[in-house]
Amino acid sequence: MKKTTDAEKAAGETVMTDTEKKSPKAIFMDYALITLAALILDLGVYLFKFPNNFSFGGVTGISVVLASGLSLSAGTLNFIINMLLLVVGLLFLGKSFAARTIYASVVISVILSALEHFFPMEKPLTGEPVLELIFAIILPAASSAILFNIGSSGGGTDIIAMILKKYTSIHIGTALLFVDLVIVIAACFTFSIETGLFSLCGLLAKSLVIDSVIENLNLCKYFTIVCDDADPICDFIQTRLGRSATKFEGEGVHEHHHKYIILTVMKRSQAIQLRNFIHATQPGSFIMITNSSEIIGKGFRGLN
């Protein structure tokens, strides 16, 4: 199950050793993305998860279960638990406790409390629980994917994972999955079997959606181009697309013609331009285009 991988990302990648190497603009963009991800998460949680008592795990899941037996709302409980976990994280993790995780956790809690204060909801948004379950899965999962992709997390139980990673040999993915299952089971007894089953479906689907979103965010096109004249194509890649390429010589096996082979990687929008350019200028070229979501190197992702 890919949930283990996501949990490890949340626990391991939140510490960004190269933050100080980033430009102010890059740091600003990171925090802007964190803010956007926090808003997406809170909309999914407040509009679809809380009104239906869906409990997929994490702090929001705990808040939903506890709110049924306490006089406090789920949003207030979410804020309190997140703040307590932040204090625990600062005590146990110290400097390694990333600033962006603190920021994300605070922003998520504040936005959720604001939504609860200014837009109170007394019942589900629609009368279709399956439809609301889909949005309760997709929006928070997309938010988590954005956070994981920039090396951050939404705090909450991810902080517990970071502490476990630092002080114990417990497998983080297994531990978090166990906690989530306990919350789902608690939802069955607290609300109803139907709500528990909905929550279980959400738990199983969440990790799949997160992996899918992360993969699409990082999706690039890998070109292998076999052509007669490499210079025009390489010039287009460098000057028009701002990318680089590697070329080497080859020979066709069938007719023993001299060929050039070009290797290059770029984003999807750039790939369309390159494909159209080759089709217009050298239609006899042979092009192989492969999807790749894990490109490591200058201009893409660093190997940290």
N, C-alpha and C positions, 0 to 999 in steps of 0.2 A: 504494500500500500504506500502511496507517495506522501502520505501525511507525515511520515517520519522525516522525510527530506525537508518539508516545509517547516516543521517544528525546529529542526536543526538550523535552518536558515534564520528563523526568528531568534534563536538563542545565540547563534554563533556569529551572524553577520551584522548584528546591531552595533558591534564595536568597530568603528571605522578608524583605522590607524592613519589613514591618509587624508582626514578631514582638513588638517591644516595645510595640505598641499593644494587644495582646491581654491579656485578663484572666488572672490566675493559673489560674482554672478552665479557660479555653479552652486555655491552654498545657498544663495537666495532661492534658486530653482528647486533645490532639494526640499527646503522648508515650505515652499509654495505647494509642492507635490504632497508633502505630508499633510498640509492643511486641507487640500482638496480630498485626499484619501480619508481624512477624519470626517469631513462633511458627508462623503458618500457612505461611509460606515454608519454614521449616526442616522442618516435618512433610512437606511435599510433596517437598522435596529429599532428605531422609534416608530416608524410608520407600519412596519410589517412584523417584526419579531415580538416586541413587547405586547401589542394588543392581542396577539394570538397565543401568548404564553409559550412560544417556541424556545426551546433551550438546547442549543447545539454545543454547549460547553463555554468555557472562558468566563470572564467576569460578567458579561451580559447574561449568560445562561444562569449563573449563580444568582444574579440580581432578580431575574424573573422568578426563580423558585422561592427565594427568601421573601420577596415582596408579597407573596400570597399569604404569608403568616405574620407579617409585620405591618405596622401602620405607615411605614415609609414606602415611597414609590420606587419602582425599578430604576428610574433615572437617578434618584438620590442615592440609592444603595450602590449603583454603579460608580458614582462619583466618590463615595466614601471608601469603597473597596479599592478603587484605583489609587487614591491618595495614600492609603495605608500600604499598598504594595510598592508605591514609589519610595516611601520612607524606608521600607525593608530593603529595597534595591539599593538605595544610597548607603545604608548601613553595611550591607554585605558585599556590594560590588565596587564601591568607591569610585575611583577615576575611570574604571572600565565601564561604568554605567553610562552609556552614551547619552549625550545631551539631546539628540534627536528623539530618542525613546521617551525621555522625560517630556519633551515638548509635545510629542504625539499623544501621550497618555493624558496630559493636561487639556489639550485642545479637544480631544474626543469627549472627555468628561464635561467640559464647559459647554460645548455645543449641545450635547445631549440634555444637560440641565436646562439650557436656554429653550430648546424645543419643547421640553415638558412644561416650562413656565408660560411660554407665549402661545403655544399651540396644543393645549391639553386634548388628549384623545380618550374617550370613554368606551369606545368599541372599535373593532377592526375597521379598516378603511373600506373594505368591500365585504361581500358575503361569500367570497370564494377562497376558502383556506388554502387550496392547492396553488392557486395563482399567487397568493400572498407568500406562501412558502417559497416559491421560485424566486421572488424578489428578495425575500429574507436571506436566501442563500447567495444569490448573484451579487448584490450590492456589497455586503461585508466581505465576500470572497475577493471581489475586484479590488476593494480597498486594501485588503491584506496583501494582495499580489503587488500593488503599487508600492507599498511600504517595504516588502521583502526585496523588491527589485532594486531599490536604492539603498539597501543595507540598513533598513530601520524596522521597527515593529510598533504595534499599537499598545505596548505595555501590557498591563493585565497579567494573565497567566504566563505570558512570555517572560516576564521578570522572574517568575518562579523557575522557568526553564533555564534562564541564565545563571541563577544561583545553583541549581542542580548541576549544571555543566561545570561550574567552577569548583564545587566542593565535594561532589560525589562521582561515583562511576555508574550511576543509574542511567539507563538509556532514555534520553530525553523524550524521543518520539513516543515510546511506550508509556512513559509516565504521563504525558499530556493526554494521550488517547485514553488512558485509564481514568483520568480526572474527568474528561468530557463524557465518558460513558456513565460515570457515577452521577453526573448532573442530569443526563438524559433519563436515567432510571428514576432519579428523584422527581423528575417532571411527571413520569407515569403515575407515581403515587400521590403527588401533590395536586395534579389537575385531572387527567384522564388518560386511559390507554391510547385513545386517538391522538391526543396531544403528544404523548410520548413517542408514538410511532412516527408522527410528523417530524419530531425533533431528531429521531434516529436517522430518518431519511436525509434531513438537513446535514447532520454530522457526516454521513458517508459521502454526500455530494460536495461538501464544502472544499475538501482537499483537492478533489478533481477539478473543480472550477478554478481554484487558486493556481494549480499547475498549468492549466490551459491558458489563463490570462498571462501568467509570467512568460510562458513560451511565446505567445503572440506579441507581447511587448518587446521581446528581444529578437523577434524573427528577422533574419537577414537572408539575402540571396547569394549563394556561392556559384560563381560562373567558372566554367571550364570552356574556353573558346578555342576552336581549331580554325585557323584562317590562313590566307596567303600573304596578307600584309598586316603586320601587327602595329605599326607605328600610328596610323590614324586612330585606331581603336584605343591604344594606350594614351594618346594625346587627349582624346575625348574623355577618358576616365579621369585623367589628371586635371585638365583645365576646366572642363564643364561640370564634372561631378565632384571634384575635390577629393578623389580617392586615389589609391595607388594600386599597382598590379605587379605581377611577376610574369615574365615571358621567357620561354626557352624554345629551342628549335626541335623539330621532329620530322618524321618521314612517314607518309602514308604507306601502309603495308600493301594495298592493292595495286596502286599505280606508281608507287615510289616517288611521289611528288614531295617537294620540300614544303614543310608547313611550319607555322608558328603556333605555339600553345600559350594562351594567356590565362592566368589564374587571378581572380579578384573577388572581393566580397563587398557588398553594399546594402543599404536599406532598400525596402521594397519600392518606394517611389523612384529611387535612382535606377533600380533594376529595369523598370519599364522604359526609362529613357535610353539606357544602354542597349536593351533589346531592339528598340525601334531604330536606333542609329545603325546598328550592325545590319539589320534587315534592309535598310535603305542604301547603305554604302557597300556592303559586302554580303549580298544575299546567299552566296555559296558557302558561307562559313557554317561550321558545325558548332552548335551551342548546347551545352548541358547546364541546366539551372537547378540547383538543389537548395531546399530550405534548411536553414541552420539557426538554432536559437542560442548557441553557445559559442560565440566568437571571442577569443581572448587575444588581445594585442593592441598596439597603438591605434588610436582612433575608434576603438570599440571598448572592451572591458579589460581592466587591469587584472593581473593574476596576483591577488592578495592572499 
